[in-house]
Amino acid sequence: MKAEGEAKLVEEGETESKHSDDSKNSEGGDSESRQSEEGDTESKHSEEWDIESKHSEEGCSGSKQEAGWETEEGESSQVKPSEGSFAGVSEHSEGKCPGWTTEAFSGTKPEPVGLEAQEKPVAQLKHSLSDYHIQDREEHAGGLGCSQTSPPQVCTGPVKFNVTLLNYMDPAQMSHLKEEPYYGMGKMAVGWHHDENLITHSPVAVYNYSCHDDKGECSEGSSVEKACWRIGLKVAWDIHTPGLMLPLESGDCYYMRDDLNNTHQHCVLAGETARFSSTHRVAECSKGTLTYIQSRCQEALSNLHTDPETGSHSLVTLQPTALQHCEEIHNEVEFEWLRQYWFQGQRYARFCSWWTRPMEQLEKDWKLMETMTMLFLATVEEEGQAEERRREMAETLLSALTDRHQQRQTWRDRCHSSLAQTLPPEEAPVDRPFWGVDDPGMPLPFDLADIISRVESLLWRM
């Protein structure tokens, strides 16, 4: 669906395709993970691929449309630090209620359901748990692609939401919902995750609407506590500190404010009825837009000259800094855009058909960048150059190729993991771009191990 504002890819699922830790479910699945028998730390739960980028609830990913409609799989969550206390209010502003409470737009408060810790203000909780907070933002913010360092934007004035996600999920239509693995909170619609790609300290607002059940509010034999939808909260990357659970009644609105999203992870726990949600965010748009990546491609391709008569290619400049810049853009396009897009599967591409042409163009530009890398390699291997300059170029090329080779293997492993094999063909990740050893249409092989060895050998001889 085409966004109203700056277009960004909406990864079908609420959570960061990169930073989540457990659940392959309907609305969301963070990383497929294994909990060790000793109850090891949560880092093990991010070993497998993050299927969460496919199916999750409240968020947007590194590249998303600024407004989107997602179907059963729910809201997304690839989003950067949002604001800190989990405060519910009946206002459309940032939310100024300091406690861990929700309030319907009508002004009526739902009765807390089995939440002994609910009355304790989140600010106090955060203080008492400060020893357990793990500052993982820098570790995980870069994701799988080429990261560019720049000062983060900080939300200081009035909030102007620029992303709206509408989501729907009916638990009755889902064949499998994963159990919350640490605290026995029940079935998860979206696994534990951080929201990403947000302006620092900006709030996330979520309006919750639960459809009425013809059979009544809860089914016979089910607990009242697990009949309604709920939000779970826990200290980031910590499974020993007890988690919190907040019930969501139809009409409730909650906010994530301050640094809560940075120091904690949250999940969405499925109720018994279908649910609509509307998530409002202040997305960080300086990098994740289509306009941004198209301009980056033009920067790289400006160093490629095409002979109008023969069609042959050559590099405009051989300055190591310019070549390094081009290789960084090359990696960014491949790992932050192309592979992220196809990882969602054929079904996603069909539902988000507006993106078909832009992604085809990005793939064409990326292929030209493969040609540029081939020309770069030929230059490095050419004899008769000044040794110092040749060494500098070889080191630059080796660094780019090593990074690319490792990331390709990581993505390939994810696409062919045992978990990926369990998905329906249309939902399974697509390992693209991929090509065979003797593909005449590609200037370089997919597996770069041999080329890396050649460059290493060249450096060793210098």
Buried (B, 14 or more C-beta within 10 A) or exposed (E): BEBEBBBBBBBBBBBBBBBBBBBBBBBBBBBBBEBEEEEEBBEBBBEBBBBBBBBBBBBBBBBBBBBBEBEBBBBBBBBBBBBBBBBBBBEEEBBEBEBBBBBBEEEEEBEBBEBEBBEBBBBEBBEEBEEBBBEBBEEBBEBBBBBEEEEBBEBEEEBEBBBBBBBBBEBEEBEEBBEBBBBEBBBBBBBBBBBBBBBBBBBBBBBBBBEEBEEEBBEEEEEEBBBBBBBBBBBBBBBEBEBBBBBBBBBBBBBBBBBBBBBBBBBBBBBBBBBBBBBBBBBBBEBBBBEBBBEBBEEBBEBBBEEEEEEEBEBEEBBBEBBBBBBBBBBBBBBBBBBBBBBBBBBBBEBBEEBEEBBEEBBEBBEBBBBBBBBBBEBBBEEEBEEEEBBBBBBBBBBBBBBBBEBBEBBBEBBEBEBBEEBEEEBBBBBBBBBEEEEEEBBBBBEBEEBBEBBBEBBEEE
